[in-house]
C-alpha cells in the first residue's frame, strides 16, 4: 500500500513505546510534511543525545556531565538518598520541588518474569554508597506495582541491618480526586499513609 521507504519508516516508528500502527502512520506523514530543516534538527537531536548522554557514576541518573548536576550540588543534603527505579521517576520527584537530598537510580525493578533479577539492578552500588557515606535516611520511591513492591521488600531486608532510617513515600488519593472513583488498593494505601492533623 505504501512506498517501501514509507513502510519502513512506519515499522521503525512502531518500535517506540506506546506507538501503534495508526500513531506510527500519523507520525510518518507528519515527518514527511515537515521541512527538511525540522527533520534534520530532530535527527541531530537524537544522535546528539545518543552520543553525549551517559549514566552518572554516583547516582546513575542520565546526564551529559559526570557527576550529574544533582550529585555535584553541595547545597543538597547528602545524608538522605531517595531510591527510584528510573530517571523519569527522579525527574517527577524533582518537579515537586520538595525533596532536597540525593538520589540513587536502580535501573528498573525486580521482575523475574521479565528476566530482571536483583543482580541486574544497581543495588550493590547503593549498598556501597550507604556504607561509605554518612547516610541517615533512605527514602524508597518505587511505584506500588507488584514488581515495585517486591523491589521495596528486597531493599528493606538489605537496608534495615545497616541501622539507617528507612522511609517510603506515601501513596493514595491524588488531590482533587473523588473517593468513590478510587480503587480499593489506592484507598488502602491512603489509609495506611495517614498522619495526624496538625
C-alpha positions in Angstrom: 0.0 0.0 0.0 2.9 2.4 0.8 6.2 3.1 -0.9 8.9 0.9 0.6 10.7 3.7 2.4 7.5 4.9 3.9 6.5 1.4 5.1 10.0 1.1 6.6 9.6 4.4 8.5 6.2 3.3 9.8 7.6 0.0 11.0 10.5 1.7 12.8 8.2 4.3 14.5 6.0 1.4 15.8 9.1 0.2 17.8 8.8 3.2 20.0 6.9 2.6 23.3 3.2 3.5 23.1 3.2 3.9 19.3 0.8 1.6 17.5 0.2 1.3 13.7 -2.1 4.3 13.5 0.1 6.5 15.6 3.2 5.4 13.6 1.4 6.2 10.3 0.4 9.7 11.6 3.9 10.4 12.8 5.3 9.3 9.4 3.0 11.5 7.5 3.8 14.4 9.9 7.5 13.9 9.3 7.0 13.8 5.5 5.1 17.1 5.7 7.8 18.7 7.8 10.6 20.9 6.4 13.9 19.3 5.7 15.4 21.6 8.3 13.0 20.4 11.0 13.7 16.8 10.2 17.5 17.4 10.2 17.2 19.1 13.7 15.2 16.1 15.0 17.8 13.6 13.6 20.6 15.7 15.1 19.0 15.9 18.5 18.5 12.1 18.6 22.1 11.5 17.5 23.5 14.1 19.9 21.5 12.6 22.8 22.7 9.1 21.9 26.3 10.3 21.7 26.5 12.6 24.7 24.2 11.1 27.4 25.6 8.6 29.9 24.9 7.5 33.4 26.2 9.5 36.4 28.9 7.5 38.1 27.4 8.3 41.5 23.6 8.1 41.3 23.1 6.6 37.8 20.9 9.4 36.6 21.1 10.2 32.9 23.5 13.1 32.4 25.9 14.8 30.0 28.3 15.7 32.8 29.8 13.4 35.4 28.9 13.6 38.2 25.4 14.9 37.4 24.3 18.3 38.5 22.3 16.9 41.5 25.3 14.9 42.8 27.6 17.9 42.3 25.3 20.3 44.1 26.7 21.0 47.6 23.5 22.6 48.7 21.7 19.3 48.6 21.5 17.1 51.7 24.0 14.1 51.2 22.6 12.3 54.3 19.3 11.5 52.6 19.2 9.2 49.5 15.9 8.7 47.6 15.9 5.4 45.7 14.0 5.4 42.4 13.6 2.8 39.7 14.3 5.0 36.6 15.5 8.5 35.7 11.9 9.6 34.8 10.9 8.9 38.5 13.7 11.2 39.6 12.5 13.9 37.3 8.9 13.5 38.7 10.2 14.0 42.3 12.4 16.9 41.3 9.4 18.6 39.6 7.6 18.6 43.0 10.3 21.0 44.3 10.0 19.5 47.8 12.9 17.0 48.0 16.5 18.3 48.6 18.6 15.2 49.1 20.5 13.0 46.7 19.2 10.1 44.6 20.1 6.6 43.6 18.6 5.2 40.3 18.2 1.4 40.4 17.7 1.0 36.6 14.4 -0.8 36.9 12.6 -3.1 39.4 12.8 -6.8 40.2 10.7 -8.7 37.7 11.7 -12.4 37.3 9.1 -12.9 34.6 11.0 -10.2 32.5 14.4 -11.6 33.5 15.2 -8.8 35.8 16.8 -10.2 38.9 18.3 -8.2 41.8 21.8 -8.6 40.3 20.5 -6.8 37.2 19.9 -3.6 39.2 22.2 -1.2 40.9 21.5 -2.5 44.3 25.2 -3.4 45.1 26.2 0.2 44.2 23.5 1.5 46.6 24.8 -0.6 49.4 28.4 0.6 48.8 27.1 4.3 48.9 25.3 3.6 52.2 28.4 2.1 53.8 30.9 4.7 52.6 28.9 7.8 53.1 27.2 9.2 56.3 23.7 8.4 55.1 21.0 8.9 57.8 17.9 8.2 55.7 16.9 6.1 52.7 13.6 7.1 51.0 12.1 4.3 48.9 10.2 5.9 46.0 9.4 2.9 43.9 5.9 2.7 42.2 3.5 0.4 44.1 3.2 -2.2 41.3 3.7 -5.9 42.1 7.3 -5.6 40.9 7.9 -2.3 42.8 6.6 -3.9 46.0 8.9 -6.8 45.5 11.8 -4.4 45.0 10.9 -2.4 48.1 10.7 -5.5 50.2 14.0 -6.7 48.9 15.7 -3.4 49.6 14.1 -3.2 53.1 15.7 -6.5 54.0 19.1 -5.2 52.9 19.0 -1.7 54.4 17.4 -2.4 57.8 20.5 -4.2 59.3 22.6 -1.1 58.5 20.6 0.9 61.1 19.7 3.7 58.7 16.3 5.3 58.9 14.2 3.7 56.1 11.1 5.6 54.9 8.7 5.2 51.9 6.8 7.8 50.0 3.1 7.7 50.8 0.6 6.5 48.2 -3.1 7.3 48.0 -5.6 9.7 46.6 -4.5 12.4 44.2 -5.5 16.0 45.1 -8.9 16.8 43.6 -9.9 13.1 43.2 -13.3 11.8 44.2 -13.1 8.9 46.7 -15.9 7.0 45.0 -13.7 6.6 41.9 -10.7 5.3 43.8 -10.0 1.6 43.7 -9.7 -0.4 46.9 -5.9 -0.7 46.7 -5.5 3.1 46.4 -7.8 3.7 49.3 -6.0 1.1 51.4 -2.6 2.9 50.7 -4.2 6.3 51.5 -5.4 5.0 54.9 -2.1 3.3 55.7 -0.2 6.6 54.9 -2.5 8.8 57.1 -0.9 11.1 59.6 -2.1 13.3 62.5 -3.7 16.6 61.6 -1.6 19.5 62.9 
